[in-house]
Amino acid sequence: MSIVTGALSALLLAGPASLTCDPHVLDQRSYRLTTRAMAEVVNQERTDWWGYWDLRNVQDDLADLNDSTARAAARALELDPRNRMAHAVLARYHLIALDGERAAEEWATVLDAGGAVAWTGTLYDVDARTYFLLAFDLRGIRIYRFDQVVERVKRRFYGIPEFPGAQDERFWAASGGCIDPAIRPEAFVPWSTVREIKAGNYVLWFKLTQPIRVSSDRSGKTKTLDEIKVNLHGAGGDFEVYKPVGEDDLAVRGRGPAGFQDLVRRTLVSFVDPDRRIALPRLKPGVGW
């Protein structure tokens, strides 16, 4: 029996109503696996992407990161099936792994318990050089600036933020969907105002009937949006080897994870749009976004 399957069996014994994020209630080893251990996994040194750029190495590193977070979450559930953060991590992971059935099980577990699945992402129409945290629940989408959920923002080359270390447990709990209720989101999007979700190669477009205002924690600039163009972090896509016209050597190019984008939107609407009001335009992956 796999670790993930064992975690699911443990959940069936506990029941979704008992899920919690409270570190004073959860087994401490389980809690640390979904906070401090997640930080160690995400911040682990892998390929020197800047010194030796290779799409295949990048993909392998990303797969290792995702698989490691899933193993930590599954082990956390074996130790304490009440750990809601672990279920939220697996809800993300199974979508990245294109396992829609298991993803739906984890999303149902989290949402039925009144929780949220949180995801770091890039909002390109606001600021492509910083991150946001998006929390998806049955009410809508909460958008938080990165500086709202970390103790202190550290930036690297080109102003891109770093993920915080293991000492910032509040952030890692937030990334597991357990966001401090005292933090007011930068913007809130009720599902009733989402009229369409379009999937591309690298992004999702949430088209809205009512605009929202979102500010960048890097530039301080505020944008008014009637659609949210977001890259949810974690999916790496694929690559292909081809021969450029007029060249003798083969080259490698990446292709966006369009199937992942499509699975995310279809999973979301299966829970939040029972009346099928939100339009899902046909997926037509081409070049670009």
C-alpha positions, -999 to +999 in steps of 0.1 A: +000+000+000+014+034-010+019+062+015-008+083-001-033+054+000-024+048+036-031+084+044-066+081+027-074+051+048-065+070+080-088+098+069-117+075+066-113+065+102-111+101+114-139+118+093-137+153+077-155+171+105-125+166+127-100+183+104-080+212+120-050+234+115-045+241+152-009+233+163-021+228+198-045+200+188-025+183+160+002+158+166+034+179+166+053+157+142+024+159+117+022+197+121+059+201+115+057+180+083+032+204+068+051+235+079+088+232+086+094+202+064+076+218+035+099+248+038+129+225+037+116+207+006+108+238-013+141+256-004+163+226-010+192+234-033+188+216-066+201+224-101+218+258-105+191+271-129+210+303-135+244+288-141+233+258-161+199+262-177+185+230-190+148+224-194+151+187-186+170+194-153+144+220-144+116+195-150+133+168-129+139+192-101+103+204-101+090+168-101+113+160-072+100+190-053+063+181-059+068+144-051+087+153-019+059+176-007+033+149-014+053+123+006+056+147+035+019+155+034+009+118+032+032+110+062+016+138+081-018+122+076-005+089+088+006+105+120-026+126+124-055+122+099-070+155+112-043+176+095-062+198+071-030+214+057-018+179+045-051+174+026-047+208+010-012+200-001-024+167-017-053+185-033-027+206-052-003+178-058-029+154-075-039+182-099-002+188-108+001+150-113-030+150-135-048+126-112-083+141-113-100+114-092-076+117-062-076+154-065-114+156-063-113+134-032-088+158-014-106+189-026-139+175-012-123+166+021-109+202+025-139+221+013-165+199+032-145+207+064-149+244+057-113+248+046-095+262+016-068+250-009-041+277-011-017+282-040+011+306-046+009+322-080+020+350-103-006+376-114+009+388-146-014+418-151-004+431-116+033+423-113+052+395-130+081+399-105+063+391-073+041+364-058+006+363-044-012+336-024-047+326-036-070+307-014-099+288-030-129+278-009-167+273-014-173+311-011-148+324-036-111+333-042-091+352-016-060+370-029-032+379-006-001+399-013+031+380-005+041+405+021+009+398+040+016+362+046+054+361+052+073+376+081+097+395+058+100+395+020+135+387+007+141+392-030+167+378-054+177+384-090+152+406-109+132+413-077+116+378-075+108+369-039+123+340-020+102+315-002+107+319+036+126+295+057+113+269+082+111+295+110+082+312+092+056+287+102+027+311+096+035+313+059+038+275+055+005+270+074-010+296+051+003+278+020-016+248+034-048+267+033-047+277+070-044+315+068-045+337+099-081+351+098-068+384+111-051+390+077-075+408+054-072+397+018-060+421-008-091+412-028-120+387-026-138+373-056-171+355-049-178+327-073-210+345-082-189+371-100-168+346-120-184+343-154-157+324-173-125+304-166-103+301-196-073+277-197-041+284-216-006+268-217+007+285-187-021+305-171-058+305-162-080+335-169-108+341-144-132+366-161-152+386-137-185+405-138-173+429-111-137+444-112-113+440-083-083+461-073-050+444-065-017+460-054+019+448-058+040+444-027+071+451-048+061+482-068+032+495-047+012+500-079-025+491-079-043+476-109-080+473-115-088+439-131-119+425-147-100+392-153-074+375-132-045+361-153-027+337-130+000+311-132-005+287-103+030+275-093+041+239-095+032+224-129+062+222-153+047+212-186+067+191-210+094+195-236+102+183-271+133+179-291+132+195-326+155+206-354+154+244-360+151+255-396+186+261-411+204+245-381+224+213-379+220+207-341+188+197-323+172+220-298+148+215-269+118+237-262+092+236-235+055+232-238+031+246-212+010+223-190-023+230-207-038+198-194-031+209-158-048+243-164-078+225-177-080+200-149-077+228-123-107+248-137-128+217-141-121+205-106-130+240-092-163+243-110-174+208-100-175+221-064-184+258-067-207+259-097-234+232-094-257+252-118-230+253-145-232+290-148-194+296-153-183+292-189-154+270-197-142+278-233-127+249-253-091+243-246-070+253-276-033+252-266-012+269-292+019+292-288+022+317-260+001+319-229 
